Amino acid sequence: MQNEDDSNTLNYIQKQFLCNTPVKEICWQNFSNLTVTVQDEIINNTIRLDSVLKYPLNLSYQKTFLKHLLQLLEKQGSAISDALYEEYARLVALPNNNINFKHYWLEKGKNIILKEDVHLICDGTTGLRTWQAAIALSEWVLANTTHFTAKTVVELGSGTGLVGLVISLLCKPQAVYLSDCHPSVLATLCDNLKLNVGCENGKNCDLLQRFIVKECVNSCEVHVLNLPWEDVCREFCQTLGQVDVVVAADVVYDKTIFEPLISAVECLFKYCSVKQFILSCTERNEDTLDKFLSLIGSKFKICDIVVPPQRNFIWTEQPPVKIFNITKDT
């Protein structure tokens, strides 16, 4: 690169590309000169990156990224690197695949790769995609790692598992339970856990026929748990044991699930000695969120948490994300 500013811009472009930031929203930070050398560096740090070749991003996204870059070059009147045409031709020849990956490169030196489905809704669930409230909550977790140190954490509605994996890999907890109930989501959770833990020695557990996979991250046990909220009861909680913190993201979107969700949270507080429930919500419908907060607020104390600035993660700020700390009102 020609200077430090261009190097920083390259790193930011890479970060945006790897987590599938919509191409039209990618900030090029006024790249001063897209020379052939700079173009090659962009390609080598995005499309040709070893981790991307092994765990590819959505194919249409990669092609759109290259098209956008070509348009910038044409507008700038720059010579175009052969690498751009070579990579576009390679991508065009590849078959489409519903399964793709997102890569999150974090400041703390740990990268997280998530397997996802390209569709917003697949197999009757939205849980095969990572949503913005989970990304914002993951940012908050990284800004508050000691909050989870040596703690037992349960994540409700884990989806692809981003929040639980960030806690597992970077917060040194005692144990983490990633939970969901849809078969396809649970399969993806298991895949993402093994992908990021980097080992293949997961153990199948049949405790209450709910514990599906257990992995070990240093001294932390990480479980994938089949847990419909309707099934959270005294017996289950006593089997689970003490839990310090419950987290959830993007689970408040349908009024029909409020009752089982709140009931599950009540049981976890009562029988697992939970101290707090950290909830991240995307405010798509103000009335829906207000209704949930009113219902759970009749049983618990709710405090707003400031949404952190975007440092490790990138997410769209519209509609806004809100994070809440929910505790027992003593």
Contacts in CASP RR format, 6 or more apart in sequence:
PFRMAT RR
TARGET T0000
AUTHOR 0000-0000-0000
METHOD contacts of the structure
MODEL  1
MQNEDDSNTLNYIQKQFLCNTPVKEICWQNFSNLTVTVQDEIINNTIRLD
SVLKYPLNLSYQKTFLKHLLQLLEKQGSAISDALYEEYARLVALPNNNIN
FKHYWLEKGKNIILKEDVHLICDGTTGLRTWQAAIALSEWVLANTTHFTA
KTVVELGSGTGLVGLVISLLCKPQAVYLSDCHPSVLATLCDNLKLNVGCE
NGKNCDLLQRFIVKECVNSCEVHVLNLPWEDVCREFCQTLGQVDVVVAAD
VVYDKTIFEPLISAVECLFKYCSVKQFILSCTERNEDTLDKFLSLIGSKF
KICDIVVPPQRNFIWTEQPPVKIFNITKDT
1 7 0 8 1.000
1 10 0 8 1.000
1 38 0 8 1.000
1 41 0 8 1.000
2 32 0 8 1.000
2 33 0 8 1.000
2 35 0 8 1.000
2 38 0 8 1.000
5 29 0 8 1.000
5 32 0 8 1.000
6 31 0 8 1.000
6 32 0 8 1.000
6 33 0 8 1.000
6 38 0 8 1.000
8 29 0 8 1.000
9 28 0 8 1.000
9 29 0 8 1.000
9 31 0 8 1.000
10 38 0 8 1.000
10 41 0 8 1.000
10 42 0 8 1.000
10 45 0 8 1.000
12 27 0 8 1.000
12 29 0 8 1.000
13 26 0 8 1.000
13 28 0 8 1.000
13 42 0 8 1.000
13 45 0 8 1.000
13 46 0 8 1.000
14 45 0 8 1.000
14 46 0 8 1.000
14 49 0 8 1.000
14 105 0 8 1.000
15 105 0 8 1.000
15 314 0 8 1.000
16 25 0 8 1.000
16 26 0 8 1.000
16 27 0 8 1.000
16 314 0 8 1.000
17 26 0 8 1.000
17 46 0 8 1.000
17 57 0 8 1.000
17 65 0 8 1.000
18 46 0 8 1.000
18 49 0 8 1.000
18 52 0 8 1.000
18 57 0 8 1.000
18 102 0 8 1.000
18 103 0 8 1.000
18 104 0 8 1.000
18 105 0 8 1.000
19 102 0 8 1.000
19 103 0 8 1.000
19 104 0 8 1.000
19 313 0 8 1.000
19 314 0 8 1.000
20 57 0 8 1.000
20 58 0 8 1.000
20 61 0 8 1.000
20 102 0 8 1.000
21 314 0 8 1.000
22 316 0 8 1.000
23 61 0 8 1.000
23 64 0 8 1.000
23 65 0 8 1.000
23 68 0 8 1.000
24 68 0 8 1.000
25 316 0 8 1.000
26 65 0 8 1.000
26 68 0 8 1.000
28 72 0 8 1.000
31 38 0 8 1.000
33 78 0 8 1.000
34 72 0 8 1.000
34 73 0 8 1.000
34 76 0 8 1.000
34 78 0 8 1.000
35 78 0 8 1.000
35 79 0 8 1.000
36 78 0 8 1.000
36 79 0 8 1.000
36 80 0 8 1.000
36 81 0 8 1.000
39 69 0 8 1.000
39 73 0 8 1.000
39 78 0 8 1.000
39 80 0 8 1.000
39 81 0 8 1.000
39 83 0 8 1.000
39 84 0 8 1.000
40 81 0 8 1.000
40 83 0 8 1.000
42 69 0 8 1.000
43 81 0 8 1.000
43 83 0 8 1.000
43 84 0 8 1.000
43 87 0 8 1.000
44 83 0 8 1.000
46 52 0 8 1.000
46 65 0 8 1.000
47 62 0 8 1.000
47 65 0 8 1.000
47 66 0 8 1.000
47 87 0 8 1.000
47 91 0 8 1.000
48 83 0 8 1.000
48 87 0 8 1.000
51 103 0 8 1.000
51 111 0 8 1.000
51 113 0 8 1.000
52 103 0 8 1.000
55 101 0 8 1.000
55 103 0 8 1.000
55 113 0 8 1.000
55 115 0 8 1.000
55 195 0 8 1.000
56 62 0 8 1.000
56 97 0 8 1.000
56 100 0 8 1.000
56 101 0 8 1.000
57 100 0 8 1.000
57 101 0 8 1.000
57 102 0 8 1.000
57 103 0 8 1.000
58 100 0 8 1.000
58 118 0 8 1.000
59 91 0 8 1.000
59 94 0 8 1.000
59 96 0 8 1.000
59 97 0 8 1.000
59 100 0 8 1.000
60 96 0 8 1.000
60 118 0 8 1.000
61 100 0 8 1.000
62 91 0 8 1.000
63 88 0 8 1.000
63 91 0 8 1.000
63 92 0 8 1.000
66 84 0 8 1.000
66 87 0 8 1.000
66 88 0 8 1.000
66 91 0 8 1.000
67 88 0 8 1.000
69 84 0 8 1.000
70 80 0 8 1.000
70 84 0 8 1.000
70 88 0 8 1.000
73 80 0 8 1.000
73 84 0 8 1.000
74 80 0 8 1.000
98 117 0 8 1.000
98 118 0 8 1.000
98 119 0 8 1.000
98 122 0 8 1.000
99 115 0 8 1.000
99 116 0 8 1.000
99 117 0 8 1.000
99 118 0 8 1.000
100 115 0 8 1.000
100 116 0 8 1.000
100 117 0 8 1.000
100 118 0 8 1.000
101 113 0 8 1.000
101 114 0 8 1.000
101 115 0 8 1.000
101 116 0 8 1.000
102 113 0 8 1.000
102 114 0 8 1.000
102 116 0 8 1.000
102 130 0 8 1.000
103 111 0 8 1.000
103 112 0 8 1.000
103 113 0 8 1.000
104 111 0 8 1.000
104 112 0 8 1.000
104 113 0 8 1.000
104 114 0 8 1.000
104 138 0 8 1.000
104 162 0 8 1.000
104 312 0 8 1.000
104 313 0 8 1.000
105 111 0 8 1.000
106 112 0 8 1.000
106 142 0 8 1.000
106 170 0 8 1.000
106 312 0 8 1.000
107 142 0 8 1.000
107 311 0 8 1.000
107 312 0 8 1.000
108 142 0 8 1.000
108 170 0 8 1.000
108 312 0 8 1.000
110 169 0 8 1.000
110 170 0 8 1.000
112 162 0 8 1.000
112 165 0 8 1.000
112 166 0 8 1.000
112 169 0 8 1.000
112 196 0 8 1.000
113 192 0 8 1.000
113 195 0 8 1.000
113 196 0 8 1.000
114 130 0 8 1.000
114 160 0 8 1.000
114 161 0 8 1.000
114 162 0 8 1.000
114 165 0 8 1.000
114 192 0 8 1.000
114 195 0 8 1.000
115 160 0 8 1.000
115 188 0 8 1.000
115 191 0 8 1.000
115 192 0 8 1.000
115 195 0 8 1.000
116 128 0 8 1.000
116 129 0 8 1.000
116 130 0 8 1.000
116 160 0 8 1.000
116 188 0 8 1.000
117 128 0 8 1.000
117 129 0 8 1.000
117 188 0 8 1.000
119 128 0 8 1.000
119 129 0 8 1.000
120 126 0 8 1.000
120 129 0 8 1.000
122 128 0 8 1.000
122 184 0 8 1.000
123 182 0 8 1.000
123 183 0 8 1.000
123 184 0 8 1.000
124 182 0 8 1.000
125 182 0 8 1.000
125 184 0 8 1.000
125 185 0 8 1.000
127 157 0 8 1.000
127 159 0 8 1.000
127 160 0 8 1.000
127 180 0 8 1.000
127 182 0 8 1.000
127 185 0 8 1.000
127 188 0 8 1.000
128 159 0 8 1.000
128 160 0 8 1.000
128 184 0 8 1.000
128 185 0 8 1.000
128 188 0 8 1.000
129 160 0 8 1.000
130 159 0 8 1.000
130 160 0 8 1.000
130 161 0 8 1.000
130 162 0 8 1.000
131 249 0 8 1.000
131 250 0 8 1.000
131 282 0 8 1.000
132 250 0 8 1.000
132 282 0 8 1.000
132 315 0 8 1.000
132 316 0 8 1.000
132 321 0 8 1.000
133 249 0 8 1.000
133 250 0 8 1.000
133 280 0 8 1.000
133 281 0 8 1.000
133 282 0 8 1.000
133 321 0 8 1.000
134 159 0 8 1.000
134 160 0 8 1.000
134 161 0 8 1.000
134 162 0 8 1.000
134 163 0 8 1.000
134 249 0 8 1.000
134 250 0 8 1.000
134 280 0 8 1.000
135 162 0 8 1.000
135 313 0 8 1.000
135 314 0 8 1.000
135 315 0 8 1.000
136 249 0 8 1.000
136 280 0 8 1.000
136 307 0 8 1.000
136 308 0 8 1.000
136 313 0 8 1.000
136 315 0 8 1.000
136 321 0 8 1.000
136 323 0 8 1.000
137 163 0 8 1.000
137 247 0 8 1.000
137 249 0 8 1.000
137 278 0 8 1.000
137 280 0 8 1.000
137 323 0 8 1.000
138 162 0 8 1.000
138 163 0 8 1.000
138 166 0 8 1.000
138 312 0 8 1.000
138 313 0 8 1.000
139 307 0 8 1.000
139 308 0 8 1.000
139 309 0 8 1.000
139 310 0 8 1.000
139 311 0 8 1.000
139 312 0 8 1.000
139 313 0 8 1.000
140 278 0 8 1.000
140 280 0 8 1.000
140 305 0 8 1.000
140 307 0 8 1.000
140 308 0 8 1.000
140 323 0 8 1.000
141 147 0 8 1.000
141 148 0 8 1.000
141 163 0 8 1.000
141 166 0 8 1.000
141 167 0 8 1.000
141 170 0 8 1.000
141 171 0 8 1.000
141 247 0 8 1.000
142 166 0 8 1.000
142 170 0 8 1.000
142 311 0 8 1.000
142 312 0 8 1.000
143 308 0 8 1.000
143 311 0 8 1.000
145 170 0 8 1.000
145 171 0 8 1.000
145 172 0 8 1.000
146 171 0 8 1.000
147 171 0 8 1.000
147 245 0 8 1.000
148 167 0 8 1.000
148 171 0 8 1.000
148 172 0 8 1.000
148 173 0 8 1.000
148 245 0 8 1.000
149 171 0 8 1.000
149 172 0 8 1.000
149 173 0 8 1.000
150 172 0 8 1.000
150 173 0 8 1.000
150 174 0 8 1.000
151 173 0 8 1.000
151 174 0 8 1.000
151 244 0 8 1.000
151 245 0 8 1.000
152 173 0 8 1.000
152 174 0 8 1.000
152 175 0 8 1.000
152 176 0 8 1.000
152 177 0 8 1.000
152 242 0 8 1.000
152 243 0 8 1.000
152 244 0 8 1.000
152 245 0 8 1.000
153 164 0 8 1.000
153 167 0 8 1.000
153 173 0 8 1.000
153 175 0 8 1.000
153 176 0 8 1.000
153 177 0 8 1.000
153 243 0 8 1.000
153 244 0 8 1.000
153 245 0 8 1.000
153 246 0 8 1.000
153 247 0 8 1.000
154 176 0 8 1.000
154 177 0 8 1.000
154 179 0 8 1.000
154 225 0 8 1.000
154 240 0 8 1.000
154 243 0 8 1.000
154 245 0 8 1.000
154 246 0 8 1.000
154 247 0 8 1.000
154 268 0 8 1.000
154 272 0 8 1.000
154 274 0 8 1.000
155 161 0 8 1.000
155 163 0 8 1.000
155 164 0 8 1.000
155 167 0 8 1.000
155 176 0 8 1.000
155 177 0 8 1.000
155 178 0 8 1.000
155 179 0 8 1.000
155 246 0 8 1.000
155 247 0 8 1.000
155 248 0 8 1.000
156 179 0 8 1.000
156 227 0 8 1.000
156 229 0 8 1.000
156 246 0 8 1.000
156 247 0 8 1.000
156 248 0 8 1.000
156 251 0 8 1.000
156 261 0 8 1.000
156 264 0 8 1.000
156 265 0 8 1.000
157 179 0 8 1.000
157 180 0 8 1.000
157 181 0 8 1.000
157 248 0 8 1.000
157 251 0 8 1.000
158 164 0 8 1.000
158 178 0 8 1.000
158 179 0 8 1.000
158 180 0 8 1.000
158 185 0 8 1.000
158 189 0 8 1.000
159 180 0 8 1.000
159 185 0 8 1.000
159 188 0 8 1.000
159 189 0 8 1.000
160 185 0 8 1.000
160 188 0 8 1.000
160 189 0 8 1.000
160 192 0 8 1.000
161 178 0 8 1.000
161 189 0 8 1.000
161 192 0 8 1.000
161 193 0 8 1.000
163 247 0 8 1.000
163 249 0 8 1.000
163 280 0 8 1.000
164 176 0 8 1.000
164 178 0 8 1.000
164 247 0 8 1.000
165 178 0 8 1.000
165 192 0 8 1.000
165 193 0 8 1.000
165 196 0 8 1.000
167 173 0 8 1.000
167 176 0 8 1.000
167 247 0 8 1.000
168 176 0 8 1.000
168 197 0 8 1.000
168 217 0 8 1.000
168 220 0 8 1.000
168 222 0 8 1.000
169 196 0 8 1.000
169 217 0 8 1.000
172 218 0 8 1.000
172 220 0 8 1.000
173 220 0 8 1.000
174 219 0 8 1.000
174 220 0 8 1.000
174 221 0 8 1.000
175 220 0 8 1.000
175 221 0 8 1.000
175 222 0 8 1.000
175 223 0 8 1.000
176 220 0 8 1.000
176 221 0 8 1.000
176 222 0 8 1.000
176 223 0 8 1.000
177 223 0 8 1.000
177 225 0 8 1.000
177 227 0 8 1.000
177 240 0 8 1.000
177 243 0 8 1.000
178 189 0 8 1.000
178 193 0 8 1.000
178 222 0 8 1.000
178 223 0 8 1.000
178 224 0 8 1.000
178 225 0 8 1.000
179 224 0 8 1.000
179 225 0 8 1.000
179 226 0 8 1.000
179 227 0 8 1.000
180 186 0 8 1.000
180 189 0 8 1.000
180 226 0 8 1.000
180 227 0 8 1.000
181 226 0 8 1.000
181 227 0 8 1.000
181 228 0 8 1.000
181 229 0 8 1.000
186 212 0 8 1.000
186 224 0 8 1.000
186 226 0 8 1.000
189 224 0 8 1.000
190 212 0 8 1.000
190 213 0 8 1.000
190 224 0 8 1.000
193 213 0 8 1.000
193 215 0 8 1.000
193 222 0 8 1.000
193 224 0 8 1.000
194 200 0 8 1.000
194 202 0 8 1.000
194 213 0 8 1.000
194 215 0 8 1.000
197 215 0 8 1.000
197 216 0 8 1.000
197 217 0 8 1.000
197 222 0 8 1.000
199 215 0 8 1.000
199 216 0 8 1.000
201 215 0 8 1.000
202 213 0 8 1.000
202 214 0 8 1.000
202 215 0 8 1.000
203 213 0 8 1.000
203 214 0 8 1.000
203 215 0 8 1.000
204 212 0 8 1.000
204 213 0 8 1.000
205 211 0 8 1.000
205 212 0 8 1.000
205 213 0 8 1.000
205 214 0 8 1.000
205 223 0 8 1.000
207 239 0 8 1.000
208 236 0 8 1.000
208 239 0 8 1.000
209 226 0 8 1.000
210 225 0 8 1.000
210 226 0 8 1.000
210 227 0 8 1.000
210 231 0 8 1.000
210 236 0 8 1.000
211 223 0 8 1.000
211 224 0 8 1.000
211 225 0 8 1.000
211 226 0 8 1.000
212 223 0 8 1.000
212 224 0 8 1.000
212 225 0 8 1.000
212 226 0 8 1.000
213 223 0 8 1.000
213 224 0 8 1.000
214 221 0 8 1.000
214 222 0 8 1.000
214 223 0 8 1.000
214 224 0 8 1.000
215 221 0 8 1.000
215 222 0 8 1.000
215 223 0 8 1.000
216 222 0 8 1.000
228 260 0 8 1.000
229 257 0 8 1.000
229 260 0 8 1.000
229 261 0 8 1.000
229 263 0 8 1.000
229 264 0 8 1.000
230 260 0 8 1.000
230 263 0 8 1.000
230 264 0 8 1.000
232 263 0 8 1.000
232 264 0 8 1.000
232 267 0 8 1.000
232 268 0 8 1.000
233 267 0 8 1.000
234 267 0 8 1.000
234 270 0 8 1.000
234 271 0 8 1.000
236 267 0 8 1.000
237 267 0 8 1.000
237 268 0 8 1.000
237 270 0 8 1.000
237 271 0 8 1.000
237 272 0 8 1.000
238 271 0 8 1.000
240 272 0 8 1.000
241 272 0 8 1.000
242 272 0 8 1.000
242 273 0 8 1.000
243 268 0 8 1.000
243 272 0 8 1.000
243 273 0 8 1.000
243 274 0 8 1.000
244 273 0 8 1.000
244 274 0 8 1.000
244 275 0 8 1.000
245 274 0 8 1.000
245 275 0 8 1.000
245 276 0 8 1.000
245 277 0 8 1.000
245 278 0 8 1.000
246 265 0 8 1.000
246 268 0 8 1.000
246 274 0 8 1.000
246 276 0 8 1.000
246 277 0 8 1.000
246 278 0 8 1.000
247 277 0 8 1.000
247 278 0 8 1.000
247 279 0 8 1.000
247 280 0 8 1.000
248 277 0 8 1.000
248 278 0 8 1.000
248 279 0 8 1.000
248 280 0 8 1.000
249 279 0 8 1.000
249 280 0 8 1.000
249 281 0 8 1.000
250 280 0 8 1.000
250 281 0 8 1.000
250 282 0 8 1.000
251 257 0 8 1.000
251 261 0 8 1.000
251 279 0 8 1.000
251 281 0 8 1.000
252 258 0 8 1.000
252 261 0 8 1.000
252 279 0 8 1.000
252 281 0 8 1.000
252 288 0 8 1.000
252 289 0 8 1.000
252 292 0 8 1.000
253 282 0 8 1.000
253 284 0 8 1.000
253 285 0 8 1.000
253 288 0 8 1.000
254 288 0 8 1.000
255 288 0 8 1.000
255 291 0 8 1.000
255 292 0 8 1.000
258 291 0 8 1.000
258 292 0 8 1.000
258 295 0 8 1.000
262 295 0 8 1.000
262 296 0 8 1.000
262 299 0 8 1.000
265 274 0 8 1.000
265 277 0 8 1.000
265 296 0 8 1.000
265 300 0 8 1.000
265 326 0 8 1.000
266 299 0 8 1.000
268 274 0 8 1.000
268 277 0 8 1.000
269 277 0 8 1.000
269 300 0 8 1.000
269 328 0 8 1.000
275 327 0 8 1.000
276 325 0 8 1.000
276 326 0 8 1.000
276 327 0 8 1.000
277 300 0 8 1.000
277 325 0 8 1.000
277 326 0 8 1.000
277 327 0 8 1.000
278 305 0 8 1.000
278 323 0 8 1.000
278 324 0 8 1.000
278 325 0 8 1.000
278 326 0 8 1.000
279 323 0 8 1.000
279 324 0 8 1.000
279 326 0 8 1.000
280 321 0 8 1.000
280 322 0 8 1.000
280 323 0 8 1.000
280 324 0 8 1.000
281 289 0 8 1.000
281 292 0 8 1.000
281 321 0 8 1.000
281 322 0 8 1.000
281 323 0 8 1.000
281 324 0 8 1.000
282 319 0 8 1.000
282 320 0 8 1.000
282 321 0 8 1.000
283 289 0 8 1.000
283 319 0 8 1.000
283 320 0 8 1.000
283 321 0 8 1.000
283 322 0 8 1.000
284 319 0 8 1.000
289 322 0 8 1.000
293 302 0 8 1.000
293 324 0 8 1.000
296 302 0 8 1.000
296 326 0 8 1.000
297 326 0 8 1.000
299 329 0 8 1.000
300 326 0 8 1.000
300 327 0 8 1.000
300 328 0 8 1.000
300 329 0 8 1.000
301 326 0 8 1.000
301 327 0 8 1.000
301 328 0 8 1.000
301 329 0 8 1.000
302 324 0 8 1.000
302 325 0 8 1.000
302 326 0 8 1.000
303 324 0 8 1.000
303 325 0 8 1.000
303 326 0 8 1.000
303 327 0 8 1.000
304 322 0 8 1.000
304 323 0 8 1.000
304 324 0 8 1.000
304 325 0 8 1.000
305 323 0 8 1.000
305 324 0 8 1.000
305 325 0 8 1.000
306 323 0 8 1.000
307 320 0 8 1.000
307 321 0 8 1.000
307 322 0 8 1.000
307 323 0 8 1.000
315 321 0 8 1.000
END
